[in-house]
Amino acid sequence: MEQLPAAQATSLRLTVFEGLSLRAAAAQLQTRPMTVSHREVRLATPRAQKKALAALRQHLVGAG
């Protein structure tokens, strides 16, 4: 997650790890739900997914 841009990492943390809806995450970030959605869509590319999963794996292994 540290390798992602701050706005993208925050959007991902709120929606995936904390389970907030796009609307609730957008309210916390003081932005629109579509903005949060677009930040997550950037992870849809295979390269971005691979990079994000590797960072998450590293984070989880380091925490354990």
Backbone hydrogen bonds, N-H to C=O, Kabsch-Sander energy under -0.5 kcal/mol:
donor,donor_aa,acceptor,acceptor_aa,energy
4,L,1,M,-1.3
9,A,5,P,-2.7
10,T,6,A,-2.5
11,S,7,A,-2.1
12,L,8,Q,-2.4
13,R,9,A,-2.6
14,L,10,T,-2.5
15,T,11,S,-2.2
16,V,12,L,-2.8
17,F,12,L,-0.9
18,E,13,R,-2.0
20,L,14,L,-2.6
25,A,21,S,-2.7
26,A,22,L,-2.5
27,A,23,R,-2.0
28,Q,24,A,-2.0
29,L,25,A,-2.2
30,Q,26,A,-0.8
31,T,26,A,-2.5
35,T,32,R,-0.8
36,V,32,R,-1.5
37,S,33,P,-2.5
38,H,34,M,-2.5
39,R,35,T,-1.8
40,E,36,V,-1.6
41,V,37,S,-2.2
42,R,38,H,-1.2
43,L,40,E,-1.8
44,A,41,V,-2.6
45,T,42,R,-0.7
49,Q,45,T,-2.7
50,K,46,P,-2.5
51,K,47,R,-2.3
52,A,48,A,-2.6
53,L,49,Q,-2.9
54,A,50,K,-2.1
55,A,51,K,-2.1
56,L,52,A,-2.4
57,R,53,L,-2.8
58,Q,54,A,-2.3
59,H,55,A,-2.3
60,L,56,L,-2.8
61,V,57,R,-2.5
62,G,58,Q,-2.2
63,A,59,H,-1.7
64,G,60,L,-1.2
